[in-house]
């Protein structure tokens, strides 16, 4: 009965001569809105984003369609009125879908959309209501997809964030200024000269040794992306991708890293002033509440639709600004660099395995120069600084493109290409912890650091497992798999335990 009634209303809508500018505007924007939210929810899950997207995808089309339709009722324009809504509907729908798929203007694509909309309006204006019905049907599908996305987000458990002890209340007896420098995708020195990388230049490695850094060989990350790795680092816990299906998104990770995490809370509880300084605003895209005392990007600088990779600032310049206004407290700096990075995500952007290896090496040399300048500046200003270089994951060299990481592999060199990461620490006055052999993977770095600074070994009783994990889609049943065990041996075991 309800289906028949609905079909009857659709038939009446298609046959009558009335025009519905408001409904036509809603139809043009509703599915693109739902599509964008379903596919990018973790990038735009803020109230600011919601109001922005409602305004752009629905508000502007509704208002503009209605007023232009009224304006075109004027006698001098009335002969063109029949083409107006067909043109606007198709143009806005296709343009908004382009926005969903590609950030930026893309002049050639926009011109193509403009031409296609004009041709539709000229030749098929009598059938534009069919396009409206089709768009509304797509929106019904979009509502279903968006609902599933929301349910999966709301069902993400926070149980993994609970600490097994009272490390959140740890009292630090030593409070050096801490500089956490994270070069994206920087592979450990122990891996660079072999495996997929075959990079022999040890100039930067020797520079660090000359500057009294300790380089920790065979160190590795536990997860395969910036977000998944850093959320684990700052919570000092395993999340096992939180039952997710994306190894780079889906963990509410930006809010954890930037807003509220155990590491940040420990530092602030111990009187630290905290700073986030980044080359690019990637971790700020969804406008999380800022848990750091200062950041070098303001939300007014960041577009609502953005990958966060086009805006760029010089970390060393912004660090020097903070030096000039440094308060009389201990300071913690989290500095994010985006080189050497990893190979492209998509096959279409890849130059092939060897081509990407050579590009990565060029980026590595650029990264070494940045790191050298940064360390020199820090040590000149702050000779007793605790400086930690800790990369988030490997460079994925050896794969043709990064998404191949989701294909099952037992290749030791490829696995280490994903997870090998650099850890180098400058301990003030060469005061390294006696238990520094516990520094094997990124999840435990801050727990070891806080144990050392508090002179309390009890916190070492709850070190996390040093295994590394990847989500696999192809070659095995989809799921989270252990790729490296606690000793760094290659394995392949499906992760079934998701509790704390």
N, C-alpha and C positions, 0 to 999 in steps of 0.2 A: 504493500500500500504506500509506504513512504517512498520507495523507489519510483513507483508510478507517478506519485505527486511531484517528486523532484524532476523527473523527465518531462512532465507536463509543463512545469515552470520554465525549464530550459527551452522547450519548444516555443513557448509563448514569447520568451525573451528574444529568440532568434527571428521570429516572424514579425513582431511588431515594428513600427517605424520610429519608435522612441529612441533617444540617445541617452546614455548613462555615463556622463563624464566622470563622476565620482567613482562608480564601480569600475570603469575602464582604467582609472588611475590606480585603484587598489589592485586590480588584476596584474597590471604591469610591474608592480613593485613587490607584491607579497611573496611570490615564489623565490625571486632572487634574495629577498631578506631571509627567508627560512633556509635556503640553500647555503648562504654565507654563514649563518649562525651554526648550522649543523656541521659544516666542514671546518670552521675556524673558532669554535666556541672558546677554547682556552686562550685565544688571542684577544677576545673581545667580551669577556665575562665581567664587565663592570657596568654600573648604572650609567656612567657617562657614555659608554658605547651604545647602550640600549637606546637612550634618548637620541643620540646622533643618528643611528641607523633607522629608527622609526621616522625621524624627520626627513632623512635623505631618500629612503626607499619607499615611504608611504606619504608622508606629509607633503613634500614638494610635488610629487606627481598628482596627488589629489587636488591640491590648491591650483597648480598651474593648468591642469586639464580643465577644471571647472571655469576658471576665469578666461582662459583662451577661448573656450567654447562659447562663453557669453560674448566675448569681444567679436568673434567671427559671425555673430548674428547681425552685426552692422551691415547695412545694405551693400556697401562697397566690398565687403569681404564675404558676403553670404554664399556666393557661388563656390567658394573654396571650403566652406564649412564641412561638407561631406567627406573631405579628405583629411580633415584635421585630426580627429580622434584615431582613425586607423594609423596615420603616420606617427602620432605621439605614442600610441600604445606599443607598436612594434619597436620603435626606436628606443624608448625608455626601457622596455623589457630586455632587448638585446644588449643595450649599453650597460645596464646594471649587471647582467650576466657576465659581460666582459670584465667589469669591475671585480666581480666575485672570483674570476679566474686569473686575472692579471692586474697587479697593482700598477698604477701609472696611466698615462693617456693613450698610448699606442695609436698614433695618428692614422696609420694605414687601416687598422682594424676599425677605428671609429668612422673613417670615411666609408669603408665597406658597409657598416651598419647603416649609415646615413643614406647611402644609395639604395640598399635593400629595403629600407623603410619607405623611401620615396616611391619605389616601384610597386611595393605592396599597396600603398595608399592609392596610387594612380590606377592600377589594374584590378585590385581586389577589394576596394573599399566597401563594396556591398557585403563582403564576407568577414568583416573585421570582428563581428560579434562571436564568430566561431573561434577566432584567435583568443578572445576574452574568455570564453568557456574553457578552451584548452589550458590557458594559463591558470584558471581557477582550479581545474582538475590537478594540474601539477602542484598547486599550492596545497591541495588535500594530501597528496603524497608527501610533500614537504613537511606538513604538520606531523605526519606519522614519523618521519625520519628525525625531525627535531625533537619530538617527544622521547624517542628512544635515546637520543643524545643526552637530553636532560636527565633522564632516569639513570643512565650510566654514570653521569657526572655526580649526581646526588648520592649514588650508591658507593662511591669511592670511600673506602674505609680509612679512618684516621688512626686506627689501632696501631699501625706500624710506627707512628710518630711517638708513641709512649716509650719513655726510657725505662730500662730494667733496674735502674738505681737512682741515686740522688745527684747525678752529675749536673743536673740543671741548677743546683744550689752550690756548686763547687766554689770554694774561695781561693783565688789565685794569690799566692805569696809573692811571685815575681810577675811584674807587669811591664814588660818591654813593649814598645810600639811594635805592632805586628803588621807586616805588609804581605798580603796574600795576592800574588800575581798569578793570573791564570791565562796562559797562552793557549788558545783553542787548538786542539788536535796535535799537540807537541808530543812526539813519541820519545820514549826513554832512550838515553844515550846507549844503553846496552843493546837496544834493538836497531838503532840507526845504521850500524855498520854491516848488518846482515839481513836475512829475510827479504822482504819486498823492497826495502829502502835503499840499501847498498850506497850509503852516504858516508864517506870516510873522513870528512873534515872535522877534526876534534878541537878546532880553535875556541869555540864558545865553551865547550866542556872544560878546557884547560883554563880559560878565563875565570870560570866559576871557582875552580880549585885555587887559583891564585888569590881570589877574593875571600878565601876561607869558607866557601860553601861546601856542604857535604852532598854529594850526588848519590842518590839511592838507586842502585842498579836493580833491574827487573821489576821495578814498581809498575803497578797497573791500576786501571780504573775498574770499577765494578759494573758500570753501565755504559751504554754506547752513545749517548748524546749529551749535549750541554745541560739540558733540563733534567734528564733522569740522573745524571751523575751529580750535579750540584745539589739537587734536593736531598740526595743521600749524604753527600759531604756535610751539608749544613745541619742535617738532623742527626748525623752520626749513626744512622740506622739503614738497614736494607728495606726497600719497599717492594722489590720484585716486580716493578712496573705497576704495582697495585692492581693486579688483575686486568691491566689495560691491554689494548691491541696496538698501540702506537708507542715505539720506543723513544720518541722525541716529544710527544705531547700527551695530554690526558691525565697528568698527575696533579693538576693544580699547582704545578711546580714553581711558577713565577711568584705566586703568593707565598709559598714556603720560603723561597730563597730571599726574596726582597722584604717581605712583611714580618714573618714570625717564624723563627726556628730556634733550636736549642743553642747553637753556637752564638747567634746574635744575642740571645737573652743572657747567656753566661757572661759575655763580654760587657754588656750594658749593666748587668748586676754588679760587676766588678769595677765600675767607674769608667769604662772605656767610652770614648767618643768614636762613633762608627761612620765610615765613609764608603760609598759605592761610587767608583769611578770607572767608566767603561768607554771603549772606543765607539760603540754603537748601542742604541737603546733596546736591544733585543729582549732583555729581561724585564723591560718596563712596558711592553706593548699593550698588555691588558690593564694598564694603570692600577697595579696593586697598591694597597696602602703601603707607604714607605716606612719601613722599620729602621732604616739607617738614619743617622742624624743629618747627613748631607748626601746629595747625589749631584753628579755633574750634568745630568739632563733634567729638564723640567717638562712636565706633561704638555705644556703649551708648545713645545718644540716638536712634539711627536704627532704625526698625522694619525687619524683614527683608522685609516686603511693603509697599512704599511707592513712590510716584512721586517722592519727594524734594522735593515742591513745597508741602507743607502745613506742615512745620516751618519756623520762621523766627527769625532772630536779627538784631539791629541791628549792621551792620558797623561803624559809627562807634564804638559802645560797645566792641566787641571790639578795635578798633584802639587805642583809648585804654588798654585793659588792657595791650596789648603795649607801648605807649609807657612805661608805668610800670615794666616789667621789662626794658626794652631793654638788651641787653648792649653792651659796647664793641666792636662789630664793625659792618661795613656790613650793611644789612638790605635784603631784598627782600620786598615784600608783593604777593601776588596777591589782589585783592579783587573778588569776583563779586557784581554786583547784578542783579536779575531784572526791572528795568523800564528802558525802556518795554516790552521784550519784543516778541513778534510776535503776530499774530492767531491765533485758535484753529486747532488742527490739523484738527478734524473739522467737516464741514458742519453737523451738528446743533447745534453750539455757537455757530455764527456768527450775528451780528445783521445780516448783509448787508455789502456793500462799504462803504457810507457809514457805517453804524453802527460798523463795526470801525475805520474811520479816526478817528472822533470819540473812541472809547474809547482808541485808541492815543495820540492827542494828549493826552488827560487823563493817561495813564500817563507820557508824555514830560515833562509839567510836574512830575509827582511825582518823576521821575528827576532833573530839573534841580535840584530842591530838595535831594535827597539828595546829589548831586554837589557842590553849592555848600557844604553843611555839611561834607562830607568834605574837600574841598580846603582850606577855611578851617582846619579842625582840623590838617591835615597841615602847612600852611605856618606856622601858629602854633608848632607843636612843632618843625618841621624846615624852616627857611627855605631851606636849600640842597638841598632834595629834588629828585630827578628824578621828576616826576609824569607818568604816561602814561595818558590815557584812550583805550582801544582797544576798540571794540565788536566782537562776534563775527560779526555779520551784520546784514542789514536787518530791517525790521519786517513785510514782506510785505503792507503796505497796498496796496490795489488788487485783491488777490485776495479771493474770498469766504471762503476758508479756506486754511490753509497747505499742505495736501496737494495743492492745485492746482499747486503749484510743480513737481510731477512731470509736468505736462502740457506738451508742447512749446509754446513761445511765441517770437515774434520782436518782441514789444512792448518797446521800449526802456525805458519807464517801469516796467513790471512787473519786468523783469530787474534794473534798478537798485534797485527796491524790495526785492529779495531780497538783493542783494550790497553795496549802498552801506553803508558803516560809518564811524563817526566816529573820527578820530585827532587828538588834541590833546596836545601835550607841553610841559611846563614844563622848560626846560633850565636847570640851575643856573648862575647868573651869566650868563645869556643865551649860554651856550657851546654853540650848536647846531653840528652837524657841517656842514662845507662841502659835503658830498654829501647833504644832506637831501632833495634832489630825487629820490633813490632810494626815498623812502618813498611807495610807490604802492599796495601791497597788504599784507595782514597777514602773509603767509608770510615776508616779508623784514625785518620790523620789528626783530627781535632781532639779526639778522645786521648790519644797519646800526648798531644801538645798540652792539654789541660792537666793531665796527670803529672807532667813534668813541671808546669808552672805552679801547680798547687803542692808539689812535693808529696803527693799522695798516690801510692801505687794501687790503692783499692779500686780505682776506676778502670784499671786494666783487666779486672776480673770479668768485665762484660764487653770485651772486644767483639766486634762482629766478625762473622766468617769472611775470609778474604776472597771468596769466589766471585766470578764475573758472569753476568747474565745477559742474554739477548732474546728478543722476541723473534720467533721463527714462523714464517708463513708457508714456505715452500720446502718440500723434501721431507717433511715430517708433519704430524698433526699440529695444527696451529697452537702455539703456547709459548710460555717462558721457559727457556732452557739454560742450564748451567753449562757454560762453555769452558771455563777454567775453574779448577777446584782450588781449595785454600792454599795448596802448595804451588799453584800455577801450572798444573798439568792439564793438558787438553782432555776434555770429557764432553759428554753430551747426555745430560739428564734433565728430564722434564721437571720443572719446579711445581710442586703440588702444595707446599706449605706456605700459606700467605699470612699467617698470624705473626704476632710479635715473638 
